[in-house]
Amino acid sequence: MTQRTVEAAIAAERRELADLLDALTAEQWEAPTLCAGWRVRDVAAHMSMGFRYSLPKMAAELFRARGNIHRMADRCARRDAAAASTGELAGHLRDNAHHPWKPPVGGITSALGHDVVHGLDITVALGLDRRVPEDRVRILLEKVTRKSAAFFGADLSGTELRADDLDWSFGTGTPLSGAAQDLLLVAFGRKLPPGRLHGERHHRFVTG
C-alpha cells in the first residue's frame, strides 16, 4: 500500500460522500448520526474543518476550549453547520478531495479513516445502504490495534471481531460478527443500531 494509493482512496471517498450529501432531504440533514449529539449537518461541517481552518485559527479555537479538543470540535461543528448551506457543506468535501490535511496522529491513513468513519456515522444512522469499497475498508482494518481502539473509547477486551463478508478478524475472546465496515465502526468506538452485529456480547456495542 503506497501513499498514492491512500490519497486516491481519500479523494474518491470525499467525492462520493459529497454526492451522497447532495442527495439528502432537508429532514435527513437534521437527523441524528452515530456521533452522539450531532446531526448530519454537524458531522459534515466537522469533516471539512481541517480544510477550512488554518493552524493559527485551530490553535486559537483550542485555546478557547481550554485545551479540550473534543469541546473545540463540538463547538466548531455546531457553529459552522449553522452558518453554511447544505450545498456548501457538501461542496467543501468535493472541492477538497485532494486536500493534504491529516489528523495530528496516524498520518495519511488516519485521514482516510476520518472520512470513511464519519461517512458511516451518517449513512448507518440514516439507514442508507452504502457499502464502502472493500479496498478502503481493508486499508483501515489493517491499522486496527488495541491502542487505537482505546483511543476512540472502544472496549474490545474479551472480544474477537470477526467479519462475515471478508477474511478478517481481530482480537481474542467471544466472537462479535458483522460486516467489516460495521466492525470498523465498533473499533472506532461507535455503537450501532440493532440487527447489524451478532454474538453473545453484541449488546455491548448496540444502541438502546
N, C-alpha and C positions, 0 to 999 in steps of 0.2 A: 504494500500500500504506500503510494507516494503522496507527497503533499499536494501535487497537482490533482491526483485522484480525489482527495478530500475536498479541495477547493471546488472542483467541478460538481461534486455532490452537494455542497453548500449552495452553490448558485442555482442548481436545479431545484433544490428544496425550497428556497426562497421564492422562486418564480411560481412554483406550483402552489405554495401557500397563498401567495398574493392572488392568484386566480381563484382559489377556493374562497378567500375572504371577499372578493368582489362579488361572488355569487350568493352570499348570505343575505337573509332578510333582515329588516330592521329589528325584528324580535330576536333573531339569533345573535345579533351584535350585542344585545343587552343580557343574554343568557349567561348563567354561571358556568365556570370551567372547573377543571380538576385542581387549579390553583385556588386554594381557599380564599374566598372573599373577592376574587377577581372575575369580572365579566370578560366576554370575548374581546371587547374593545380595550380593556385594561391589559390583557395579555399581548394583544397586537401592538399596543403602544410600547410595552416593555421590550418586545422583541427587537424594536428598531432603536432603542435607547443608545446602544453603542455606536450607531451610525451618526446620531444627531448631536451627541454631547462631546465636546472637546475634553481633553484631560483636565484642564483647569476648571471647567464647568462641573465635571464629575467630582473633582476634589471639593469644590465649594458645596455641592449637594451633600456629599458625605460628611463634611464638617457640620452642616446644618442638622444632619441626622445624628450628630454626636458619635460618629464613627460606626453607627449601626447600618450595615449595608442593606439589610432586609427592610429597615424602616425607610431608607433612602429610595430603594427600588419601588416600594409600595406607594410612597408619596408622588414620585415622579410619574409612575404609570398612571395613576388616577388623574393627576393634573394634565398630563399630556393627552390622555384619552378624551378628556372633556374638551380640550382645545382644538382637536383635529376632527375632520370629517372621516367617515369610514373609507371613502376613496383615498384620502391622504394616508390613512394608516396602512392600507393595502399597498399603496404606491411606494411607501418607504421601503418595504421589503423588495418589491420588484426593482426599484431604481438602484438598490444597493446590493444586488445579487452577488457582485464580485467585491464587495467591501472587505478589506482585510481584518476587520475587527475580530478579536477573540477575547474570551474571558481571561482574567488575571492568572488563573491556574488551569493547566490542561492543554494549552496550545490550540492548534487549529482543529483538532478532533473535538475539543470541548465546544468550539463554535458550532460545529455540526450538531452536537448533542443539544445545545441550546435551542437551535431551530427545530430539530425533529421533536424533541420532548414537548416544547411549548406548542408546536403544531398539534401534537396528540392531545395535549391538555384541552385544546379547543374541540377537535373532531370527535374524540371519545365522549366528552361531556355532551356534545350535541347529538350523539348517536349517528354520526356520519360514517359511512363505510369506506374510509380512506385507508389504503394499505401503503405504508411507506415502503418504497422499493427495497428489496432484500439486501442489496449491496450496502445501502446506507445503514440499515439496521445491524448488519454484521460488523461494520466498522466500529459501531458503538458498543456492541456486545463484547467485542474483544477487549475493550477498555474497562469493563466492569470489574471492580475489586471490592473487597470488604471495606477498604478505606474510602473508596469513592462513594459506596452506598451509605456509609455512616455520615459522610459529609452532607448528603442530601436528606439525612434523617431516616433512612431506611434500616430497620432492624431485621437483618436476614439470618440471625442466629438460629441454628437448628433447622434451617430451611434449604432445600435444594430447588433452585429454579430450573424448570425443565420445559423447553419449548416443544410444542406439539406440531409446529409447522416447518421446522428446520432442525438440523442436528446441532443443538447447543444446550448446554446445562452449566450451572454454576452453583458451587457450594455443596454442603453435605447436610443430610437430615431428612425431615419429612418433605416429600415432593410437593411442589406447587407448580402446576402446569397451566399453560395457556399459550396464546400466540406470542411469538418472540417480541413483537412491539409492545404488547401488554406487559410482559415481564421486564422489558426495558423501563417502562414507567414505574414498575414496582421498585426496581433498582435505583430509580431517581426519587424515591420517597413518596410516590403517588399512591392514593387509594382509588380503586376502580369501581365502576358500577357493578352490581351483582350480575352473575352469569358469565363473566369473562374469564374467571380463574377457577381452577379446580384443585382440590386436595383437602386433606383432613384439616389443615390450619388456614384455609383460604380466607376465613372470616377476618383474620388479622389485616388483610390487605384490601378489604372491600368497604365501600362507604355505607353508612347507615347501620 
